[in-house]
Amino acid sequence: DKKARVVVCNHVSMIEPLLLLLVTRATPVASADFARLPGLGPVGRLYQLVWLDRSNVESRQAAVDAIRQRTVGADKDKWPPVLVFPEGTTLNGRALISFKTGAFQPGAIVQPVVATFPYR
């Protein structure tokens, strides 16, 4: 949906974030742990990723605020959509776990995406 401001996908590997970045041009919400990696940190800052430390209450609120600004705020049209993996972790693709609610709090239009890969 071209009106969607939040792209939501299950997280089964490190492949689907890269593919969705290329296809949707959305800005991901990513673990703050990745910001410390030599390659990903500088690239993430360049692309203005939303960094999230799930163990920190202020970081979680800052992420919700950033999602709100980028999806329903006055200058939302200046930002690409936000890419969120609301399970908060990677899984094997056989089931979903409870979604974290932060990405849904602003009430923006959501485009759901399902990633599946063949497992043997």
N, C-alpha and C positions, 0 to 999 in steps of 0.2 A: 504494500500500500504506500503510495507516494506521500501520503499525509502522515504516515507513522513517524514519530519522533524517537521511539525506543524500539530497538530490534532485540528480541529476547530469544535465546537459543539454549538448548541443553549443551552440556560441555563433556565431550567424550575423549578429546585429544587436544593436541596443540595445533592440529590442522584446521579445524573449523574456524577458530578465531582469525587465522590468516586469510582463509578463503572469504569469510564474511567481510573482513576489512577491504579486500579487493573488490568484492561485488557491491557492497552497500556504501562504502566510504564512511561508515559510522565510526565514531570515536569510542573505544572500549573503556569500560570500567575494569581496572586490573588491580591485582594484589600489589600493595606497596612493596612487598618483597622483591618484585620484579624491577622496581625502580632502582634498586641497588646493583643490578647486574650491569657489567661494563657495556654490553651492546644494547640491551633493551632500554635501560634507563635513559640515556641521552635521546634515543629515537622516540621513546614515549613522551618525554618532555617536549620534543620538537612538535609532535602531533597532538599535544595537550591532552593526553590520556587523563582520565579521572582515576587517581590512585586511591586505593582503599586499604586501610589496616582494619580488618574485621574485629580485632581484639580491642580497638580503641573507640570509645563512644564518640569522641569529637570527630574522628576520621569518618566514622559512619555517617554522622550528621552532615559533615562537609561534602561527602559524596552525594547524599540526597539533595543538598542545596545546589551542587553543581549540575546534577541531573535536572533539577527543576529549572535552573537558569537556562540550560541548553535546550530544554524541551517545551516549556510553557512560558518562560520569561519573556520580557519585552523584546529582547534581542535574540530570540530563539532562531530567527531566520539567518543569523550570522554563523550558526553552528551546524555541523552535520548531525545526523541522528546519533543517538548513544547506543552502543552495543553492550548488552548485559547478559551474563550467564548467571541467572538468579539462584541456581543451586549452590553456587559458591565453591564448587570443587568439580573435578573431573570424575566421571563414573564410566562404567562399561557399556552404557547404552541400552541395557536390558530393563532399566527401571528409572523413574524419576524420584528425587527426594523433594522434600518441602522447599519451596522457593523462599528466598529472602525477599522481604517486601519493599525494600528501599527504592528500587527502580520504579515501582508502581505508585508510590505515594504522591508524586506530582500530578497524576491523573492524565498523562499524555497518551496519545494514540499509540498503541503497541502493535508491532508486526511480529507474530510468533514464527519461529523457524525451528525445524527439527533436523538434527544431524544424526545420520545413521551410517555406520560402516560395517561391512561384513566381517564377522568374527568366525573363526573355525574352532 
